[in-house]
Structure formats: structure tokens, C-alpha cells
Amino acid sequence: MGKGVVGILVVLLLLVLVFFGQYVSVRNTLVSKNEAVKAAWSQVDIVLQRRADLIPNLVETVKGYAQQEQTVFGDIAKARSALLSAGTPQEKIAANGQLDAALGRLLVIVENYPQLKSNENFLRLQDELAGTENRIAVERRRYNDLLQDYNTYIQQFPHNLFAEWAGFKPNEAYFAASKGSREVPKVNFSSPGTVPQPAPQPAPVH
């Protein structure tokens, strides 16, 4: 075997080693980023479960004052059941949007019952729910940031080639704030039980 052939084989071997090393590096990075996305979603799932656990007590408290609002109660129960039975992030995100909308309608109903707004149990549950909503927003933002980082990396060249060979694909399960949650009214509990009084009328002129 001539020196030229040996030289070519050495160069080819070096290229293969470099290529394989880069593939392993990209694959390990993809594994790390994908696991970070999964861990972030797990935290989102925990706070969604926390909110789902609060809802039955909240609904039962409202029922004590608004038995006739069965349509809204049914919508909340259906959305909550869909959330708890969902298997994938996409399914849970969709079910969460339905639950956001139903809860928004429930808070509108609350405005019609001043005595309910002064109920201590309702106020406590409402505060717990508000805290959980804030936590959902924090975990949702963290999850979306990590998911965007993963998707950006996987679509860059030559990462996209290595990702395809390693079986990794872009993940489009972003958790955007649902239309229903954006439209939830800001309910004011600063003056519980206060019924708006009509404006004073001017005295008649004789």
C-alpha cells in the first residue's frame, strides 16, 4: 500500500472521527435541552393540577349562592375533567384554555352576588386561586423559553441534520395564554358585600 493511499485513509479516518464527535456533541446537547423542556413542563403540570384541585371547593361555595347557574358549573366540570384526563401537553394546553374561559364566566357571575363576595371561604379560595394563576404564568413562561431554545437549536445547521439522524424533532407545544384567561375580568374584592348605591337625585324645583 503506497504512502498516498495511507495518507488518504488517515485523512478519511480523521474526518470520520471529527464528524462522529460533532454528532455525539449535538446529540448530547439535544438530550439535555429536551430533558430541560420535559422538566419545565412537569412544573407546569403540577401547578395546573393545583388549580384543578382548588376548583371543586370554589364551585361548591359559589353554588351555595347561585344554584341556578348550572350551565357555567357544567362547563367548568367538563373542562376540568378534560384537563385531568389529557395525556399530552397539547391536550392539556387546549383543555386549560377551556377551563380559563369557564372560570372567567364564573367570576362574572360572582359580581351579581354581593353576599358571596363577602364570604370568607370564597375570599380565601379566590386568593389561593389567584396565587396559583400567578405561579402558572411563571412556569408557563419558563417552559416556553426552554422550548424556544430547544427549537432554535434543533433547526440550526448542521444541528438539524444530526437531530434528524438521532430522531429529534421540533416541538411546537407552546403554552400561550388562552383567549379566555386574557378576558377574565378583574374582580374587586376591596369592599366585600358593598352594593352600589344610586346617584343622588337633585331636589325638585318648586
Biotite code that builds the C-alpha atoms (Angstrom):
import biotite.structure as struc

atoms = struc.array([
    struc.Atom([0.000, 0.000, 0.000], chain_id="A", res_id=1, res_name="MET", atom_name="CA", element="C"),
    struc.Atom([1.535, 3.304, -1.107], chain_id="A", res_id=2, res_name="GLY", atom_name="CA", element="C"),
    struc.Atom([2.109, 6.271, 1.126], chain_id="A", res_id=3, res_name="LYS", atom_name="CA", element="C"),
    struc.Atom([-0.500, 8.244, -0.813], chain_id="A", res_id=4, res_name="GLY", atom_name="CA", element="C"),
    struc.Atom([-3.190, 5.697, -0.086], chain_id="A", res_id=5, res_name="VAL", atom_name="CA", element="C"),
    struc.Atom([-2.237, 5.550, 3.585], chain_id="A", res_id=6, res_name="VAL", atom_name="CA", element="C"),
    struc.Atom([-2.391, 9.332, 3.749], chain_id="A", res_id=7, res_name="GLY", atom_name="CA", element="C"),
    struc.Atom([-5.873, 9.368, 2.228], chain_id="A", res_id=8, res_name="ILE", atom_name="CA", element="C"),
    struc.Atom([-7.070, 6.713, 4.674], chain_id="A", res_id=9, res_name="LEU", atom_name="CA", element="C"),
    struc.Atom([-5.674, 8.688, 7.608], chain_id="A", res_id=10, res_name="VAL", atom_name="CA", element="C"),
    struc.Atom([-7.442, 11.853, 6.418], chain_id="A", res_id=11, res_name="VAL", atom_name="CA", element="C"),
    struc.Atom([-10.718, 9.956, 5.936], chain_id="A", res_id=12, res_name="LEU", atom_name="CA", element="C"),
    struc.Atom([-10.390, 8.421, 9.390], chain_id="A", res_id=13, res_name="LEU", atom_name="CA", element="C"),
    struc.Atom([-9.806, 11.836, 10.926], chain_id="A", res_id=14, res_name="LEU", atom_name="CA", element="C"),
    struc.Atom([-12.850, 13.248, 9.104], chain_id="A", res_id=15, res_name="LEU", atom_name="CA", element="C"),
    struc.Atom([-14.989, 10.365, 10.346], chain_id="A", res_id=16, res_name="VAL", atom_name="CA", element="C"),
    struc.Atom([-13.770, 10.915, 13.919], chain_id="A", res_id=17, res_name="LEU", atom_name="CA", element="C"),
    struc.Atom([-14.469, 14.659, 13.713], chain_id="A", res_id=18, res_name="VAL", atom_name="CA", element="C"),
    struc.Atom([-17.902, 14.024, 12.207], chain_id="A", res_id=19, res_name="PHE", atom_name="CA", element="C"),
    struc.Atom([-18.749, 11.393, 14.813], chain_id="A", res_id=20, res_name="PHE", atom_name="CA", element="C"),
    struc.Atom([-17.515, 13.631, 17.621], chain_id="A", res_id=21, res_name="GLY", atom_name="CA", element="C"),
    struc.Atom([-19.685, 16.506, 16.420], chain_id="A", res_id=22, res_name="GLN", atom_name="CA", element="C"),
    struc.Atom([-22.678, 14.178, 16.097], chain_id="A", res_id=23, res_name="TYR", atom_name="CA", element="C"),
    struc.Atom([-22.223, 12.935, 19.665], chain_id="A", res_id=24, res_name="VAL", atom_name="CA", element="C"),
    struc.Atom([-21.847, 16.505, 20.934], chain_id="A", res_id=25, res_name="SER", atom_name="CA", element="C"),
    struc.Atom([-25.008, 17.714, 19.190], chain_id="A", res_id=26, res_name="VAL", atom_name="CA", element="C"),
    struc.Atom([-26.960, 14.659, 20.271], chain_id="A", res_id=27, res_name="ARG", atom_name="CA", element="C"),
    struc.Atom([-25.934, 15.107, 23.910], chain_id="A", res_id=28, res_name="ASN", atom_name="CA", element="C"),
    struc.Atom([-26.948, 18.780, 23.756], chain_id="A", res_id=29, res_name="THR", atom_name="CA", element="C"),
    struc.Atom([-30.315, 17.842, 22.269], chain_id="A", res_id=30, res_name="LEU", atom_name="CA", element="C"),
    struc.Atom([-30.890, 15.292, 25.006], chain_id="A", res_id=31, res_name="VAL", atom_name="CA", element="C"),
    struc.Atom([-30.055, 17.904, 27.646], chain_id="A", res_id=32, res_name="SER", atom_name="CA", element="C"),
    struc.Atom([-32.318, 20.566, 26.136], chain_id="A", res_id=33, res_name="LYS", atom_name="CA", element="C"),
    struc.Atom([-35.167, 18.116, 25.603], chain_id="A", res_id=34, res_name="ASN", atom_name="CA", element="C"),
    struc.Atom([-34.960, 16.931, 29.208], chain_id="A", res_id=35, res_name="GLU", atom_name="CA", element="C"),
    struc.Atom([-34.995, 20.566, 30.378], chain_id="A", res_id=36, res_name="ALA", atom_name="CA", element="C"),
    struc.Atom([-38.220, 21.113, 28.404], chain_id="A", res_id=37, res_name="VAL", atom_name="CA", element="C"),
    struc.Atom([-39.766, 17.993, 29.954], chain_id="A", res_id=38, res_name="LYS", atom_name="CA", element="C"),
    struc.Atom([-38.784, 19.116, 33.464], chain_id="A", res_id=39, res_name="ALA", atom_name="CA", element="C"),
    struc.Atom([-40.255, 22.569, 32.870], chain_id="A", res_id=40, res_name="ALA", atom_name="CA", element="C"),
    struc.Atom([-43.493, 21.037, 31.606], chain_id="A", res_id=41, res_name="TRP", atom_name="CA", element="C"),
    struc.Atom([-43.624, 18.863, 34.710], chain_id="A", res_id=42, res_name="SER", atom_name="CA", element="C"),
    struc.Atom([-43.663, 22.032, 36.818], chain_id="A", res_id=43, res_name="GLN", atom_name="CA", element="C"),
    struc.Atom([-46.433, 23.484, 34.650], chain_id="A", res_id=44, res_name="VAL", atom_name="CA", element="C"),
    struc.Atom([-48.381, 20.257, 35.113], chain_id="A", res_id=45, res_name="ASP", atom_name="CA", element="C"),
    struc.Atom([-48.013, 20.488, 38.899], chain_id="A", res_id=46, res_name="ILE", atom_name="CA", element="C"),
    struc.Atom([-49.488, 23.993, 39.108], chain_id="A", res_id=47, res_name="VAL", atom_name="CA", element="C"),
    struc.Atom([-52.277, 23.085, 36.677], chain_id="A", res_id=48, res_name="LEU", atom_name="CA", element="C"),
    struc.Atom([-53.118, 20.173, 38.961], chain_id="A", res_id=49, res_name="GLN", atom_name="CA", element="C"),
    struc.Atom([-53.035, 22.504, 41.947], chain_id="A", res_id=50, res_name="ARG", atom_name="CA", element="C"),
    struc.Atom([-55.580, 24.792, 40.317], chain_id="A", res_id=51, res_name="ARG", atom_name="CA", element="C"),
    struc.Atom([-57.747, 21.834, 39.319], chain_id="A", res_id=52, res_name="ALA", atom_name="CA", element="C"),
    struc.Atom([-57.765, 20.732, 42.974], chain_id="A", res_id=53, res_name="ASP", atom_name="CA", element="C"),
    struc.Atom([-58.969, 24.168, 44.122], chain_id="A", res_id=54, res_name="LEU", atom_name="CA", element="C"),
    struc.Atom([-61.831, 24.457, 41.639], chain_id="A", res_id=55, res_name="ILE", atom_name="CA", element="C"),
    struc.Atom([-64.353, 21.977, 43.179], chain_id="A", res_id=56, res_name="PRO", atom_name="CA", element="C"),
    struc.Atom([-64.366, 23.808, 46.528], chain_id="A", res_id=57, res_name="ASN", atom_name="CA", element="C"),
    struc.Atom([-64.645, 27.148, 44.748], chain_id="A", res_id=58, res_name="LEU", atom_name="CA", element="C"),
    struc.Atom([-67.588, 25.940, 42.677], chain_id="A", res_id=59, res_name="VAL", atom_name="CA", element="C"),
    struc.Atom([-69.350, 24.438, 45.693], chain_id="A", res_id=60, res_name="GLU", atom_name="CA", element="C"),
    struc.Atom([-69.025, 27.745, 47.540], chain_id="A", res_id=61, res_name="THR", atom_name="CA", element="C"),
    struc.Atom([-70.499, 29.648, 44.598], chain_id="A", res_id=62, res_name="VAL", atom_name="CA", element="C"),
    struc.Atom([-73.321, 27.091, 44.303], chain_id="A", res_id=63, res_name="LYS", atom_name="CA", element="C"),
    struc.Atom([-74.418, 27.997, 47.806], chain_id="A", res_id=64, res_name="GLY", atom_name="CA", element="C"),
    struc.Atom([-75.420, 31.426, 46.484], chain_id="A", res_id=65, res_name="TYR", atom_name="CA", element="C"),
    struc.Atom([-76.057, 30.784, 42.784], chain_id="A", res_id=66, res_name="ALA", atom_name="CA", element="C"),
    struc.Atom([-77.712, 27.386, 42.362], chain_id="A", res_id=67, res_name="GLN", atom_name="CA", element="C"),
    struc.Atom([-79.337, 28.480, 39.114], chain_id="A", res_id=68, res_name="GLN", atom_name="CA", element="C"),
    struc.Atom([-76.021, 28.935, 37.266], chain_id="A", res_id=69, res_name="GLU", atom_name="CA", element="C"),
    struc.Atom([-75.869, 25.279, 36.249], chain_id="A", res_id=70, res_name="GLN", atom_name="CA", element="C"),
    struc.Atom([-74.574, 25.924, 32.719], chain_id="A", res_id=71, res_name="THR", atom_name="CA", element="C"),
    struc.Atom([-71.371, 27.549, 33.963], chain_id="A", res_id=72, res_name="VAL", atom_name="CA", element="C"),
    struc.Atom([-70.883, 24.879, 36.625], chain_id="A", res_id=73, res_name="PHE", atom_name="CA", element="C"),
    struc.Atom([-71.281, 22.212, 33.952], chain_id="A", res_id=74, res_name="GLY", atom_name="CA", element="C"),
    struc.Atom([-68.761, 23.933, 31.652], chain_id="A", res_id=75, res_name="ASP", atom_name="CA", element="C"),
    struc.Atom([-66.213, 24.112, 34.470], chain_id="A", res_id=76, res_name="ILE", atom_name="CA", element="C"),
    struc.Atom([-66.708, 20.461, 35.382], chain_id="A", res_id=77, res_name="ALA", atom_name="CA", element="C"),
    struc.Atom([-66.330, 19.393, 31.740], chain_id="A", res_id=78, res_name="LYS", atom_name="CA", element="C"),
    struc.Atom([-63.179, 21.473, 31.190], chain_id="A", res_id=79, res_name="ALA", atom_name="CA", element="C"),
    struc.Atom([-61.644, 20.289, 34.466], chain_id="A", res_id=80, res_name="ARG", atom_name="CA", element="C"),
    struc.Atom([-62.334, 16.663, 33.546], chain_id="A", res_id=81, res_name="SER", atom_name="CA", element="C"),
    struc.Atom([-60.717, 17.182, 30.129], chain_id="A", res_id=82, res_name="ALA", atom_name="CA", element="C"),
    struc.Atom([-57.652, 18.707, 31.776], chain_id="A", res_id=83, res_name="LEU", atom_name="CA", element="C"),
    struc.Atom([-57.246, 15.845, 34.236], chain_id="A", res_id=84, res_name="LEU", atom_name="CA", element="C"),
    struc.Atom([-57.696, 13.176, 31.551], chain_id="A", res_id=85, res_name="SER", atom_name="CA", element="C"),
    struc.Atom([-55.414, 14.829, 28.954], chain_id="A", res_id=86, res_name="ALA", atom_name="CA", element="C"),
    struc.Atom([-52.288, 12.857, 28.158], chain_id="A", res_id=87, res_name="GLY", atom_name="CA", element="C"),
    struc.Atom([-50.093, 15.197, 26.117], chain_id="A", res_id=88, res_name="THR", atom_name="CA", element="C"),
    struc.Atom([-49.029, 18.812, 26.680], chain_id="A", res_id=89, res_name="PRO", atom_name="CA", element="C"),
    struc.Atom([-51.042, 19.840, 23.609], chain_id="A", res_id=90, res_name="GLN", atom_name="CA", element="C"),
    struc.Atom([-54.196, 18.254, 25.041], chain_id="A", res_id=91, res_name="GLU", atom_name="CA", element="C"),
    struc.Atom([-53.645, 19.832, 28.458], chain_id="A", res_id=92, res_name="LYS", atom_name="CA", element="C"),
    struc.Atom([-52.996, 23.258, 26.938], chain_id="A", res_id=93, res_name="ILE", atom_name="CA", element="C"),
    struc.Atom([-56.254, 23.015, 24.947], chain_id="A", res_id=94, res_name="ALA", atom_name="CA", element="C"),
    struc.Atom([-58.237, 21.854, 27.991], chain_id="A", res_id=95, res_name="ALA", atom_name="CA", element="C"),
    struc.Atom([-56.677, 24.605, 30.105], chain_id="A", res_id=96, res_name="ASN", atom_name="CA", element="C"),
    struc.Atom([-57.926, 27.185, 27.610], chain_id="A", res_id=97, res_name="GLY", atom_name="CA", element="C"),
    struc.Atom([-61.470, 25.873, 28.016], chain_id="A", res_id=98, res_name="GLN", atom_name="CA", element="C"),
    struc.Atom([-61.101, 25.992, 31.791], chain_id="A", res_id=99, res_name="LEU", atom_name="CA", element="C"),
    struc.Atom([-59.806, 29.574, 31.648], chain_id="A", res_id=100, res_name="ASP", atom_name="CA", element="C"),
    struc.Atom([-62.883, 30.641, 29.708], chain_id="A", res_id=101, res_name="ALA", atom_name="CA", element="C"),
    struc.Atom([-65.282, 28.847, 32.081], chain_id="A", res_id=102, res_name="ALA", atom_name="CA", element="C"),
    struc.Atom([-63.625, 30.377, 35.155], chain_id="A", res_id=103, res_name="LEU", atom_name="CA", element="C"),
    struc.Atom([-63.873, 33.791, 33.531], chain_id="A", res_id=104, res_name="GLY", atom_name="CA", element="C"),
    struc.Atom([-67.635, 33.358, 33.220], chain_id="A", res_id=105, res_name="ARG", atom_name="CA", element="C"),
    struc.Atom([-67.793, 32.219, 36.855], chain_id="A", res_id=106, res_name="LEU", atom_name="CA", element="C"),
    struc.Atom([-66.121, 35.419, 38.033], chain_id="A", res_id=107, res_name="LEU", atom_name="CA", element="C"),
    struc.Atom([-68.632, 37.443, 36.053], chain_id="A", res_id=108, res_name="VAL", atom_name="CA", element="C"),
    struc.Atom([-71.407, 35.630, 37.919], chain_id="A", res_id=109, res_name="ILE", atom_name="CA", element="C"),
    struc.Atom([-69.768, 36.409, 41.264], chain_id="A", res_id=110, res_name="VAL", atom_name="CA", element="C"),
    struc.Atom([-70.287, 40.120, 40.623], chain_id="A", res_id=111, res_name="GLU", atom_name="CA", element="C"),
    struc.Atom([-74.048, 39.536, 40.794], chain_id="A", res_id=112, res_name="ASN", atom_name="CA", element="C"),
    struc.Atom([-73.903, 38.128, 44.351], chain_id="A", res_id=113, res_name="TYR", atom_name="CA", element="C"),
    struc.Atom([-72.548, 40.674, 46.878], chain_id="A", res_id=114, res_name="PRO", atom_name="CA", element="C"),
    struc.Atom([-73.038, 38.287, 49.801], chain_id="A", res_id=115, res_name="GLN", atom_name="CA", element="C"),
    struc.Atom([-70.865, 35.696, 48.053], chain_id="A", res_id=116, res_name="LEU", atom_name="CA", element="C"),
    struc.Atom([-68.127, 38.286, 47.596], chain_id="A", res_id=117, res_name="LYS", atom_name="CA", element="C"),
    struc.Atom([-68.027, 38.752, 51.365], chain_id="A", res_id=118, res_name="SER", atom_name="CA", element="C"),
    struc.Atom([-67.943, 35.024, 52.136], chain_id="A", res_id=119, res_name="ASN", atom_name="CA", element="C"),
    struc.Atom([-64.682, 34.241, 53.964], chain_id="A", res_id=120, res_name="GLU", atom_name="CA", element="C"),
    struc.Atom([-64.315, 30.794, 52.417], chain_id="A", res_id=121, res_name="ASN", atom_name="CA", element="C"),
    struc.Atom([-64.802, 32.214, 48.925], chain_id="A", res_id=122, res_name="PHE", atom_name="CA", element="C"),
    struc.Atom([-62.291, 35.005, 49.551], chain_id="A", res_id=123, res_name="LEU", atom_name="CA", element="C"),
    struc.Atom([-59.711, 32.501, 50.798], chain_id="A", res_id=124, res_name="ARG", atom_name="CA", element="C"),
    struc.Atom([-60.241, 30.230, 47.790], chain_id="A", res_id=125, res_name="LEU", atom_name="CA", element="C"),
    struc.Atom([-60.115, 33.192, 45.430], chain_id="A", res_id=126, res_name="GLN", atom_name="CA", element="C"),
    struc.Atom([-56.789, 34.295, 46.920], chain_id="A", res_id=127, res_name="ASP", atom_name="CA", element="C"),
    struc.Atom([-55.381, 30.769, 46.602], chain_id="A", res_id=128, res_name="GLU", atom_name="CA", element="C"),
    struc.Atom([-56.596, 30.595, 43.019], chain_id="A", res_id=129, res_name="LEU", atom_name="CA", element="C"),
    struc.Atom([-55.005, 33.971, 42.212], chain_id="A", res_id=130, res_name="ALA", atom_name="CA", element="C"),
    struc.Atom([-51.693, 32.792, 43.672], chain_id="A", res_id=131, res_name="GLY", atom_name="CA", element="C"),
    struc.Atom([-51.872, 29.617, 41.616], chain_id="A", res_id=132, res_name="THR", atom_name="CA", element="C"),
    struc.Atom([-52.623, 31.618, 38.462], chain_id="A", res_id=133, res_name="GLU", atom_name="CA", element="C"),
    struc.Atom([-49.506, 33.703, 39.081], chain_id="A", res_id=134, res_name="ASN", atom_name="CA", element="C"),
    struc.Atom([-47.455, 30.530, 39.514], chain_id="A", res_id=135, res_name="ARG", atom_name="CA", element="C"),
    struc.Atom([-48.870, 29.121, 36.291], chain_id="A", res_id=136, res_name="ILE", atom_name="CA", element="C"),
    struc.Atom([-47.793, 32.280, 34.475], chain_id="A", res_id=137, res_name="ALA", atom_name="CA", element="C"),
    struc.Atom([-44.238, 31.973, 35.848], chain_id="A", res_id=138, res_name="VAL", atom_name="CA", element="C"),
    struc.Atom([-43.884, 28.277, 34.989], chain_id="A", res_id=139, res_name="GLU", atom_name="CA", element="C"),
    struc.Atom([-45.522, 28.773, 31.590], chain_id="A", res_id=140, res_name="ARG", atom_name="CA", element="C"),
    struc.Atom([-43.016, 31.484, 30.698], chain_id="A", res_id=141, res_name="ARG", atom_name="CA", element="C"),
    struc.Atom([-40.068, 29.326, 31.814], chain_id="A", res_id=142, res_name="ARG", atom_name="CA", element="C"),
    struc.Atom([-41.372, 26.353, 29.840], chain_id="A", res_id=143, res_name="TYR", atom_name="CA", element="C"),
    struc.Atom([-41.883, 28.440, 26.693], chain_id="A", res_id=144, res_name="ASN", atom_name="CA", element="C"),
    struc.Atom([-38.365, 29.928, 26.965], chain_id="A", res_id=145, res_name="ASP", atom_name="CA", element="C"),
    struc.Atom([-36.755, 26.478, 27.231], chain_id="A", res_id=146, res_name="LEU", atom_name="CA", element="C"),
    struc.Atom([-38.919, 25.152, 24.408], chain_id="A", res_id=147, res_name="LEU", atom_name="CA", element="C"),
    struc.Atom([-37.918, 28.056, 22.175], chain_id="A", res_id=148, res_name="GLN", atom_name="CA", element="C"),
    struc.Atom([-34.245, 27.421, 22.991], chain_id="A", res_id=149, res_name="ASP", atom_name="CA", element="C"),
    struc.Atom([-34.648, 23.752, 22.050], chain_id="A", res_id=150, res_name="TYR", atom_name="CA", element="C"),
    struc.Atom([-36.464, 24.546, 18.800], chain_id="A", res_id=151, res_name="ASN", atom_name="CA", element="C"),
    struc.Atom([-33.936, 27.193, 17.794], chain_id="A", res_id=152, res_name="THR", atom_name="CA", element="C"),
    struc.Atom([-31.031, 24.818, 18.372], chain_id="A", res_id=153, res_name="TYR", atom_name="CA", element="C"),
    struc.Atom([-32.608, 21.897, 16.548], chain_id="A", res_id=154, res_name="ILE", atom_name="CA", element="C"),
    struc.Atom([-33.323, 23.959, 13.420], chain_id="A", res_id=155, res_name="GLN", atom_name="CA", element="C"),
    struc.Atom([-29.842, 25.418, 13.068], chain_id="A", res_id=156, res_name="GLN", atom_name="CA", element="C"),
    struc.Atom([-27.416, 23.920, 10.542], chain_id="A", res_id=157, res_name="PHE", atom_name="CA", element="C"),
    struc.Atom([-25.850, 21.369, 10.927], chain_id="A", res_id=158, res_name="PRO", atom_name="CA", element="C"),
    struc.Atom([-27.806, 20.542, 14.100], chain_id="A", res_id=159, res_name="HIS", atom_name="CA", element="C"),
    struc.Atom([-30.910, 19.854, 12.016], chain_id="A", res_id=160, res_name="ASN", atom_name="CA", element="C"),
    struc.Atom([-29.087, 17.079, 10.146], chain_id="A", res_id=161, res_name="LEU", atom_name="CA", element="C"),
    struc.Atom([-27.801, 15.432, 13.292], chain_id="A", res_id=162, res_name="PHE", atom_name="CA", element="C"),
    struc.Atom([-31.193, 15.868, 15.002], chain_id="A", res_id=163, res_name="ALA", atom_name="CA", element="C"),
    struc.Atom([-32.962, 14.035, 12.194], chain_id="A", res_id=164, res_name="GLU", atom_name="CA", element="C"),
    struc.Atom([-30.492, 11.148, 12.353], chain_id="A", res_id=165, res_name="TRP", atom_name="CA", element="C"),
    struc.Atom([-30.844, 10.990, 16.144], chain_id="A", res_id=166, res_name="ALA", atom_name="CA", element="C"),
    struc.Atom([-34.662, 11.049, 15.989], chain_id="A", res_id=167, res_name="GLY", atom_name="CA", element="C"),
    struc.Atom([-35.242, 14.518, 17.462], chain_id="A", res_id=168, res_name="PHE", atom_name="CA", element="C"),
    struc.Atom([-37.945, 16.772, 16.034], chain_id="A", res_id=169, res_name="LYS", atom_name="CA", element="C"),
    struc.Atom([-39.101, 20.355, 16.692], chain_id="A", res_id=170, res_name="PRO", atom_name="CA", element="C"),
    struc.Atom([-41.701, 20.675, 19.444], chain_id="A", res_id=171, res_name="ASN", atom_name="CA", element="C"),
    struc.Atom([-44.471, 23.197, 18.797], chain_id="A", res_id=172, res_name="GLU", atom_name="CA", element="C"),
    struc.Atom([-46.396, 22.669, 22.067], chain_id="A", res_id=173, res_name="ALA", atom_name="CA", element="C"),
    struc.Atom([-46.053, 26.273, 23.219], chain_id="A", res_id=174, res_name="TYR", atom_name="CA", element="C"),
    struc.Atom([-48.217, 27.253, 26.168], chain_id="A", res_id=175, res_name="PHE", atom_name="CA", element="C"),
    struc.Atom([-49.667, 30.603, 25.173], chain_id="A", res_id=176, res_name="ALA", atom_name="CA", element="C"),
    struc.Atom([-52.094, 32.463, 27.405], chain_id="A", res_id=177, res_name="ALA", atom_name="CA", element="C"),
    struc.Atom([-55.538, 31.459, 26.231], chain_id="A", res_id=178, res_name="SER", atom_name="CA", element="C"),
    struc.Atom([-58.094, 33.955, 24.973], chain_id="A", res_id=179, res_name="LYS", atom_name="CA", element="C"),
    struc.Atom([-60.304, 33.054, 27.913], chain_id="A", res_id=180, res_name="GLY", atom_name="CA", element="C"),
    struc.Atom([-57.643, 33.839, 30.506], chain_id="A", res_id=181, res_name="SER", atom_name="CA", element="C"),
    struc.Atom([-56.886, 37.194, 28.879], chain_id="A", res_id=182, res_name="ARG", atom_name="CA", element="C"),
    struc.Atom([-60.554, 38.114, 29.117], chain_id="A", res_id=183, res_name="GLU", atom_name="CA", element="C"),
    struc.Atom([-61.032, 37.150, 32.767], chain_id="A", res_id=184, res_name="VAL", atom_name="CA", element="C"),
    struc.Atom([-62.416, 40.268, 34.442], chain_id="A", res_id=185, res_name="PRO", atom_name="CA", element="C"),
    struc.Atom([-60.587, 41.906, 37.302], chain_id="A", res_id=186, res_name="LYS", atom_name="CA", element="C"),
    struc.Atom([-62.920, 41.321, 40.212], chain_id="A", res_id=187, res_name="VAL", atom_name="CA", element="C"),
    struc.Atom([-62.546, 43.879, 43.004], chain_id="A", res_id=188, res_name="ASN", atom_name="CA", element="C"),
    struc.Atom([-62.799, 42.411, 46.496], chain_id="A", res_id=189, res_name="PHE", atom_name="CA", element="C"),
    struc.Atom([-61.647, 45.554, 48.299], chain_id="A", res_id=190, res_name="SER", atom_name="CA", element="C"),
    struc.Atom([-65.144, 46.348, 49.534], chain_id="A", res_id=191, res_name="SER", atom_name="CA", element="C"),
    struc.Atom([-66.856, 42.993, 50.022], chain_id="A", res_id=192, res_name="PRO", atom_name="CA", element="C"),
    struc.Atom([-70.596, 42.973, 50.296], chain_id="A", res_id=193, res_name="GLY", atom_name="CA", element="C"),
    struc.Atom([-70.975, 46.557, 49.147], chain_id="A", res_id=194, res_name="THR", atom_name="CA", element="C"),
    struc.Atom([-73.874, 47.150, 46.829], chain_id="A", res_id=195, res_name="VAL", atom_name="CA", element="C"),
    struc.Atom([-73.513, 50.154, 44.512], chain_id="A", res_id=196, res_name="PRO", atom_name="CA", element="C"),
    struc.Atom([-75.869, 52.949, 45.549], chain_id="A", res_id=197, res_name="GLN", atom_name="CA", element="C"),
    struc.Atom([-77.777, 55.032, 43.042], chain_id="A", res_id=198, res_name="PRO", atom_name="CA", element="C"),
    struc.Atom([-76.505, 58.534, 42.442], chain_id="A", res_id=199, res_name="ALA", atom_name="CA", element="C"),
    struc.Atom([-78.358, 61.205, 44.440], chain_id="A", res_id=200, res_name="PRO", atom_name="CA", element="C"),
    struc.Atom([-81.077, 62.991, 42.512], chain_id="A", res_id=201, res_name="GLN", atom_name="CA", element="C"),
    struc.Atom([-81.316, 66.799, 42.522], chain_id="A", res_id=202, res_name="PRO", atom_name="CA", element="C"),
    struc.Atom([-84.038, 68.262, 44.699], chain_id="A", res_id=203, res_name="ALA", atom_name="CA", element="C"),
    struc.Atom([-87.169, 69.242, 42.782], chain_id="A", res_id=204, res_name="PRO", atom_name="CA", element="C"),
    struc.Atom([-87.530, 72.887, 41.976], chain_id="A", res_id=205, res_name="VAL", atom_name="CA", element="C"),
    struc.Atom([-90.772, 74.433, 43.259], chain_id="A", res_id=206, res_name="HIS", atom_name="CA", element="C"),
])
